[in-house]
Amino acid sequence: MIKNSSNTQWSRRRRHISALFLFLLFAFVGSGCMYQSQSGADPKVAYRESVSRIQLAVEAFQQDQGILPILNAGEETPKFEKFRVDLAKLKQQGYIDEIPVTAFENGGSAYFLIQNEEVKPTIKVMDLQTVQKVNDVQRMVNQYKSVHNGKLPVGEELYPGLHVVNMKEAAVAGAPEVTLNSVYSGQELPFMVDGAGNVYVDYAFDIMQAVEKSEESPTETMDVRDYLVEHSYFVPVKSVTYAWESNAPVAKSNSL
């Protein structure tokens, strides 16, 4: 059973996020780089071309046929994983010449999604490397839980009901620890786990960076993950809702 943290622990965590954000922000400004790739090479040019092509194709398809070219997804599919573009249909019907090499369907490492589908359909990218790494950690957590009487491999409580995954405990003997570099900032992000054992990425630093870049302040009722979508090509896959509290993003556990 995971215990709730004290207000002192959470305050210390918020100060840590703020201090990390300020330090890295100055580093990014100095280097002139705000958004980097998960790997060493910056994918922005390739994704910009792919997103532009697919955006035009989707708009033409919708204008001609009155519907969006999307693959069906269940209602349980998370917000930033549904409405995947049916690239095969776009190609078969002549709206694109070729499926982009960045797409999973053509050997790439991304799904292309439609966001804001009811008002202004907009193409965004779901990074499958991030998905794979979260799935790897999820398997490790599941295995640890199964052999430790339901106990979870957890460390510090990051938010109410959400703890950082203790990778040293979770890693099978001899297996390397999994690390994840953000598609937004290039910084290493922590994996976190809720009381039910579900693994997510903590996007707090990236959200703070995006809010700082924006000219609009978050409201109390909004999901501030939307700032990440607004200021990049990527969706924050494998994440939970974030609220804006005391000038910091606060993740909300789905299991509370």
N, C-alpha and C positions, 0 to 999 in steps of 0.2 A: 504493500500500500504506500503510495507516494504522499508525503506530508506537504501541506502548504508552507510556503516560505514566509518569513517575517517581513514587515514593512522595511526594516533596515536592510535586509538582503536585496529586496527589489530596488530600493533607492540606490544601493551600491551598484547594482547592475545597470540602472539608467545612467548613472554618472560614468560608468565604464563605456557604454555605447557612445555617449556624447563626447567623451575624451578621444575615443578611437576615431569617431567621425571627424572631429576637428583636425586631428593629426593627419589623417589620410587625405582630407580635403585639401589642406595646404600642399601636400605632396602632389596631388593630382593637378592642382592649379599650376604649380611650378613646372610640371612636366607637360602641361597643355593637353592632358588626356582625362576625359571624364568617363568614358565607357570603353571597356576593353573586352577581349574575347575570353572564352573559357580556356582555350589553348594559348600558345604563344602568339599565333597569328591573329590579327584583327579581322573578323569576318564581316565587318560592316559593309564593305563594298559589295561583296558577293550577295549578302542578304538584301542590301538596298536594291540591287538589280532584280533579284528574285521577287521581292515584295512588290516592287513597282509593276512588274510583268503580271503577277497574279492578281494584283489589285485591279488593273485595267481589264483583265479577262473576266473577273468576277462581276465587275460592274456591267460589262457588256452582256454577260450571261443573264444577269438579273433583269436588265432592260429588255432583252429579247424574250425571256421565258417567264418572267414574273416570280421566279423563285431563286434561292441561293444554291450553288453547287456544293452541298455539304454532305458528309457521311453521317448517318444516323448515330446518335449517342443516347444512352439512357439518362433518365432524370437524375440518377445518382452520380453522374460524371461531374467532377469538380468544375467550377466556373472557368478556370483557365486551362482546361483540357478538352473541352467540347467544341463543337462546330468546326471540325476539321474539313479543310477544303478537299473536294473530290477532284484531284488533279487529273486522274485518268479520264474522267468525264470531260473536263476542259480540253484535254488533248484530243480525245476521240471526236469531239464536236467542233474542233478547229479554232478554239479560243486561245490556245497556246500551241506553238510549234513543237516544243519539247518540254518535258518536265524538268525543272531546274535541278542541277547536280547537287544543290544544297538540300534537296528534299529526300526524305527517307525512301520514297518510291523510286528514286534514281540513285540510290547508294549513299545519300547524304545522311546527316545526323539531325534533321529537323522535320517536324510536322508544321504545316502552315494552317493557321486557324483564322476564323472570322470572328472578330470581336465587335461589340456594339451592333449586333446583327439586326436589331429591330429599328434602329434610327439611321445610322450611317455605317454600314458594314465596312470594317477596316481589317486589313490583313496583318497578322502578327505571327511571330515565330515561337514554337515550343521546342526548346533545346532538349534533345533526347539523351545527351550525355549526362545532363543533370538528372533526368528521370532514371537512367540506369544506375547512377551512383546512389540515389535514394533507395532504389529497389535493392541494391546490394546491402546497404546498411539495414534495411528492413528485414532481409533474410537473416542477417547476423543477430538482430534484436530478437527475432522470432525463435531462433535456435537457442539463444541464451535463456530466454524466458521458458522454453520447454524443458530445459535441464536444470533450472534453478527454481522450480516450484512457483512459477509465475512472476518471479522477481525480475525487474527490468535493470539493464546496465546503465544507470543514470549517474550524472554528476550534479553540478550546480543547477538550481532552479532559475531558469531565465525569465519566466513569466508564470503567473498563477496556473498551475496544472501542466506546465511544459518545462521539461528538464533537458539539459544538454546530454547527448548520448556519450557515455563513457566508452570511447573507442577501444581503449586498452582492455577493458573487460569484455566488450562485445566481440572483438576480433578472435576468431578461432585460432588455436595455437599454431603459430607459424605463418598465419595469414597477415598480409600487410593491412595497416589501417587505411580506411578510405578517406580521402580529402576531396573537397569541392571548391573550385574557384568560381566566383560569381561571373555570370555572363554580362552583368552590368558594370561592375567595378574592377573585376579581376582579382579581388581580394578573397582570401579563404573564408568561407562561411561555415558556421557550425550546423551540425545536424541536431534536431531536437525531437523529443518523443513525448507523447501525451500519456495519461494514465492507462489508456487501453493498449499502449504499445505501438501506436501509429507514428511513423517517422516523417518528419518534415524538414524543410530548409528554413533557417532563420534569416529572413531578408531585411532585418532591422536596419543594418548599416546602409544598404542600397536604398531603402525607402527614405532614410534621412537625407541622403545625397540627392535623391530626386526631388524631395520637398524643398530643399535648399535651392535647387536649380529653378524651381517653379516660381511664378510670380503670384500664385494664389495660395493662401493659407488653408490647411485642412480644416474641415468642419468636424464637429463631434460625432456626427452620424455616418460619415463616409468610411468606406474601406480604403485605406490609404495605399493599398497595393496598386490602385488605379494610377498613381503617380508613376510607377515603374512602366506601366503599359503606355502611358502618355509620352514618356521621354525616351523610349527605346523601341526596338523592333520586337523585344522579347516579352513573353508573359511569365509571371513568377510561378512556374509550375511546382507542384508538390509543396504548397504553402497553405497556411491558415489565414483567416481574416486578421487584419491589423487595424486597430483603432488608434486615434491620436490623443494621447493623454499626457499632460504635463510636458508638452513640447517634445514628445518622443513617441515613436511607434511602439505599440503594445500588442503582441500576438495574443489571440483569443483561442483557447483550447476548445476543440470540438467535442471533447469528452466531458466537459464540466456541465 
